Amino acid sequence: MPMDNLYYCNRKILDYSLYIASSEKGVLAIAFEELEEDFLKSLKKDFSSFSIIYDEDANQLPLQQLEEYFQGEREVFTVSLDLVGTNFQKQVWRELLRIPYGKVVTYQDIAIKIGNPKAVRAVGMANKKNKIAIMVPCHRVIGSNKKLVGYDGGLDIKEKLLTLEGFQVIEEKVIRK
């Protein structure tokens, strides 16, 4: 059986070295400030059934939309996404996609929205497993105490993304500017 192709590339966007990978169905992964070998290792682990090919052209539209986001010119992404995960993870990620630009919600809010109010920790783990940073906006999820918590890319990057969307972090609390 032939392997599906996964196309990846990297681009320097503002202060970020951003890596992106897409399948024929859509964006599969976005990561930043990693070495290429680390990104490739992650892709091989998470998407072992794919043949991995460097190709900037295959990622042109998602890269353009990310650049527009970082320049403050885009609030909604319109590229296709290829969500790969468990049914629960996909349910959480679909809920994340409903969080508008410039808004934050709590892990508890997400758990309630998916009809499982006791699944706060599981929602946090699903956020951690989100491979499509920024486009599936897990950075918009904060602690119940309004504190900046939990971001696989690092809290410094989460803070930068929220700042870009009109928030500031004062004494670890996320506050609308």
Phi, psi and chi 1 to 4 in degrees:
 res  aa     phi    psi   chi1   chi2   chi3   chi4
   1 MET       -  129.2 -175.7  163.2  114.9      -
   2 PRO   -69.3  148.8   19.9  -25.7      -      -
   3 MET   -82.6  147.8  -66.9  179.7  110.9      -
   4 ASP   -77.0  152.5  -72.1  -28.8      -      -
   5 ASN   -92.7  144.1  -69.9  -27.0      -      -
   6 LEU  -122.1  123.6 -176.4  153.7      -      -
   7 TYR  -106.8  127.5  -53.7  100.3      -      -
   8 TYR  -129.1  161.6   83.7   97.7      -      -
   9 CYS  -164.0  177.0   67.0      -      -      -
  10 ASN  -135.7  158.8   71.5  -49.9      -      -
  11 ARG  -151.9  141.8  175.2   87.1   43.8   95.9
  12 LYS   -85.2  118.0 -173.5   85.3  168.7  162.2
  13 ILE  -124.5  114.2  -63.2  178.6      -      -
  14 LEU    51.9 -120.7  -61.5  180.0      -      -
  15 ASP   -91.4    6.2  -63.7  -23.1      -      -
  16 TYR  -108.0  136.3  -55.7   98.8      -      -
  17 SER   -95.4  106.9 -179.2      -      -      -
  18 LEU  -107.7  132.7 -162.9   97.6      -      -
  19 TYR  -111.6  142.3  -72.2   89.5      -      -
  20 ILE  -138.5  144.7 -172.9  166.2      -      -
  21 ALA  -135.7  138.0      -      -      -      -
  22 SER  -134.5  151.0  -60.5      -      -      -
  23 SER  -105.5 -174.6   69.8      -      -      -
  24 GLU   -63.5  -25.9  -60.8  -65.8  -25.4      -
  25 LYS   -83.3  -27.8  -65.7  178.1 -172.4  172.9
  26 GLY   154.4 -171.1      -      -      -      -
  27 VAL   -64.9  131.0  176.3      -      -      -
  28 LEU  -105.6  -33.9  -89.5  169.2      -      -
  29 ALA  -156.1  143.5      -      -      -      -
  30 ILE  -138.2  131.6  -62.8  173.2      -      -
  31 ALA  -144.2  154.5      -      -      -      -
  32 PHE  -134.7  156.7   27.2  149.6      -      -
  33 GLU    55.2   42.8  -63.4 -170.8   20.6      -
  34 GLU  -119.0  157.0  -72.6 -173.5   41.2      -
  35 LEU   -72.8  148.7  -63.0  172.0      -      -
  36 GLU   -56.1  -40.6 -176.2  172.6    2.4      -
  37 GLU   -63.6  -34.3   62.3 -166.2   45.6      -
  38 ASP   -68.7  -41.3  -67.6  -21.7      -      -
  39 PHE   -63.6  -44.6 -175.1   66.2      -      -
  40 LEU   -63.3  -40.6  -75.1  172.1      -      -
  41 LYS   -60.4  -44.0 -175.4  177.7  174.9 -177.6
  42 SER   -63.0  -43.8  175.3      -      -      -
  43 LEU   -61.7  -45.1  -69.5  178.8      -      -
  44 LYS   -63.2  -36.4  -71.6  173.4 -174.7  171.0
  45 LYS   -70.4  -46.9  176.8  178.8  157.0  -97.3
  46 ASP   -83.4  -25.7  -65.3  -30.2      -      -
  47 PHE  -132.4   54.7  -52.3  107.3      -      -
  48 SER   -64.1  -20.1   59.4      -      -      -
  49 SER   -84.3    0.3   65.1      -      -      -
  50 PHE  -101.3  150.3  -73.9   85.0      -      -
  51 SER   -90.3  122.9  177.5      -      -      -
  52 ILE   -97.6  124.0  -60.0  171.5      -      -
  53 ILE  -131.6  133.8  -58.4  163.9      -      -
  54 TYR   -75.5  124.6 -171.9   90.8      -      -
  55 ASP  -159.4  105.7 -173.1  -22.0      -      -
  56 GLU   -71.1  -37.7  -75.2 -171.1   31.8      -
  57 ASP   -59.8  -37.8  -69.2  -20.5      -      -
  58 ALA   -67.2  -18.3      -      -      -      -
  59 ASN  -112.7   14.8  -70.2  -66.1      -      -
  60 GLN   -59.7  -48.8 -161.3   57.2   41.2      -
  61 LEU   -66.4  -47.3 -175.2   57.2      -      -
  62 PRO   -60.8  -38.5  -12.7   16.4      -      -
  63 LEU   -63.6  -41.6  -77.1  169.4      -      -
  64 GLN   -61.5  -43.9  176.0 -172.3  -27.1      -
  65 GLN   -67.5  -36.5  -70.4 -167.5    8.3      -
  66 LEU   -65.7  -42.6  -75.0  163.7      -      -
  67 GLU   -60.1  -42.6  -74.2  176.1  -12.4      -
  68 GLU   -63.1  -39.6  -68.8  166.9   -3.7      -
  69 TYR   -60.4  -49.3  168.7   82.6      -      -
  70 PHE   -67.5  -23.1  -80.3   99.8      -      -
  71 GLN   -88.7    1.7  -68.0  165.9   -2.8      -
  72 GLY    77.3   17.2      -      -      -      -
  73 GLU  -102.6   -4.4  -61.3  167.9   -0.7      -
  74 ARG  -137.9  131.3  174.0  171.1  -67.1  -83.2
  75 GLU  -112.6  -21.1  -64.9 -178.3    0.5      -
  76 VAL  -127.5  132.1  176.8      -      -      -
  77 PHE   -91.3  138.9  -65.0   99.0      -      -
  78 THR  -116.1    1.1   58.7      -      -      -
  79 VAL   -74.2  156.4  -65.5      -      -      -
  80 SER   -73.0  146.0  -63.0      -      -      -
  81 LEU  -116.6  146.9  -56.3  177.0      -      -
  82 ASP  -114.0   89.1 -171.8   -3.1      -      -
  83 LEU   -78.4  116.4  -60.2  174.5      -      -
  84 VAL  -116.9  114.4  176.3      -      -      -
  85 GLY   178.7 -172.2      -      -      -      -
  86 THR   -73.0  166.9   66.9      -      -      -
  87 ASN   -59.5  -41.1  -72.7  -23.5      -      -
  88 PHE   -63.2  -46.7  179.0   80.4      -      -
  89 GLN   -58.7  -45.7  -71.1  168.4  -19.2      -
  90 LYS   -62.7  -36.7  -71.1  178.7 -169.1  177.2
  91 GLN   -62.0  -44.8 -175.9 -179.0   23.1      -
  92 VAL   -64.3  -46.2  169.7      -      -      -
  93 TRP   -63.2  -38.4  -60.6  -23.7      -      -
  94 ARG   -63.2  -35.1  -78.0 -169.5  -67.6  -88.8
  95 GLU   -69.5  -37.5 -162.6   56.2   46.8      -
  96 LEU   -60.1  -37.5  -64.8  177.9      -      -
  97 LEU   -64.2  -17.2  -71.3  167.2      -      -
  98 ARG   -87.2   -7.9  -69.7 -175.2  179.8   96.5
  99 ILE   -77.8  116.4  -53.6  169.0      -      -
 100 PRO   -69.6  155.1    3.1    1.8      -      -
 101 TYR   -52.5  135.6  179.2   96.3      -      -
 102 GLY    81.1   10.1      -      -      -      -
 103 LYS  -122.5  152.7  -59.6  -75.3 -176.7 -164.4
 104 VAL  -127.4  152.9  -69.0      -      -      -
 105 VAL  -134.7  169.4  -59.3      -      -      -
 106 THR  -100.2  165.1   66.9      -      -      -
 107 TYR   -59.5  -37.5  -65.7   94.1      -      -
 108 GLN   -62.2  -42.4  179.5   73.3   60.4      -
 109 ASP   -57.2  -44.9  -66.7  -25.7      -      -
 110 ILE   -64.0  -45.1  -62.1  -69.3      -      -
 111 ALA   -58.1  -42.5      -      -      -      -
 112 ILE   -66.1  -44.4  -69.6  167.8      -      -
 113 LYS   -61.7  -32.7  -68.6 -114.9 -176.8 -168.6
 114 ILE   -88.6    5.1   63.6  169.5      -      -
 115 GLY    80.7   21.6      -      -      -      -
 116 ASN  -139.4   72.2 -162.5  -17.0      -      -
 117 PRO   -61.6  -17.5   11.9  -19.6      -      -
 118 LYS   -90.2   -0.4  -66.6 -175.1  178.9 -176.3
 119 ALA   -92.6   31.9      -      -      -      -
 120 VAL   -59.1  -46.9  176.3      -      -      -
 121 ARG   -65.7  -39.2  -73.5 -179.2 -173.7 -103.9
 122 ALA   -64.9  -36.8      -      -      -      -
 123 VAL   -62.9  -42.5  165.2      -      -      -
 124 GLY   -60.2  -41.0      -      -      -      -
 125 MET   -68.4  -38.1  -72.5  -52.5  -64.4      -
 126 ALA   -63.5  -39.4      -      -      -      -
 127 ASN   -59.9  -44.3  -91.9   15.8      -      -
 128 LYS   -61.2  -32.7 -176.2  174.0  174.3   52.8
 129 LYS   -84.8   -5.2  -63.5  -73.3 -174.7 -178.2
 130 ASN   -62.7  118.6  171.7   27.1      -      -
 131 LYS   -91.6  -11.1  -64.2  -72.7  177.4 -154.7
 132 ILE  -109.3   68.2  -49.8  174.4      -      -
 133 ALA   -54.3  152.2      -      -      -      -
 134 ILE    73.1  -58.2  -54.4  167.9      -      -
 135 MET   -69.1  -37.8  -71.4 -175.4  176.5      -
 136 VAL  -101.7   96.4  177.7      -      -      -
 137 PRO   -77.1   67.7   31.5  -36.0      -      -
 138 CYS   -67.1  -16.6   54.6      -      -      -
 139 HIS   -67.3  -15.0   63.3  -82.2      -      -
 140 ARG   -88.4    8.3  -63.6  179.4 -173.1  150.7
 141 VAL  -107.5  126.7 -176.4      -      -      -
 142 ILE  -125.2  172.6   61.1  174.6      -      -
 143 GLY   -70.4  159.5      -      -      -      -
 144 SER   -59.1  -26.1  -65.7      -      -      -
 145 ASN   -87.9   13.9   56.2    4.3      -      -
 146 LYS    68.5   14.8  -55.4  -67.8 -176.6 -143.9
 147 LYS   -87.5  152.9  -75.3 -163.8  173.8 -176.7
 148 LEU   -75.4  107.2 -172.4   70.6      -      -
 149 VAL  -135.0  157.0  -64.9      -      -      -
 150 GLY    50.9   97.0      -      -      -      -
 151 TYR  -149.1  121.0 -167.9   66.2      -      -
 152 ASP   -61.7  -28.4 -154.5   41.6      -      -
 153 GLY   -81.6   -4.5      -      -      -      -
 154 GLY   107.5  140.2      -      -      -      -
 155 LEU   -63.7  -28.6  -69.8  179.8      -      -
 156 ASP   -63.8  -39.2   58.3  -36.6      -      -
 157 ILE   -71.8  -40.6  -68.6  175.4      -      -
 158 LYS   -58.0  -43.4 -176.3  172.6 -174.4  169.6
 159 GLU   -62.7  -42.1 -177.1  175.1  -13.9      -
 160 LYS   -62.5  -41.2  -75.1  179.9 -177.1  179.8
 161 LEU   -65.7  -43.1  -66.6  171.9      -      -
 162 LEU   -67.1  -37.1  -71.2  173.2      -      -
 163 THR   -62.2  -42.0  -60.7      -      -      -
 164 LEU   -58.6  -32.0 -178.0   69.8      -      -
 165 GLU   -93.4   10.8  -66.1 -171.5   20.4      -
 166 GLY    99.9   17.5      -      -      -      -
 167 PHE  -110.0  164.5  -67.8   91.4      -      -
 168 GLN  -134.0  155.7   57.6 -173.6    2.0      -
 169 VAL  -113.4  117.9  178.2      -      -      -
 170 ILE  -122.9  122.1  -60.3  172.9      -      -
 171 GLU    49.2   47.4  -64.5  178.3   13.6      -
 172 GLU    71.8   -3.3  -62.6  179.1   11.3      -
 173 LYS   -94.9  138.6  -69.2 -149.0 -178.9 -143.2
 174 VAL   -88.4  121.5  177.5      -      -      -
 175 ILE  -129.7  137.1  -60.0  165.9      -      -
 176 ARG   -69.1  131.1 -169.6   84.8 -179.9  129.8
 177 LYS   -64.4      -  -76.4 -174.4 -170.0  173.3
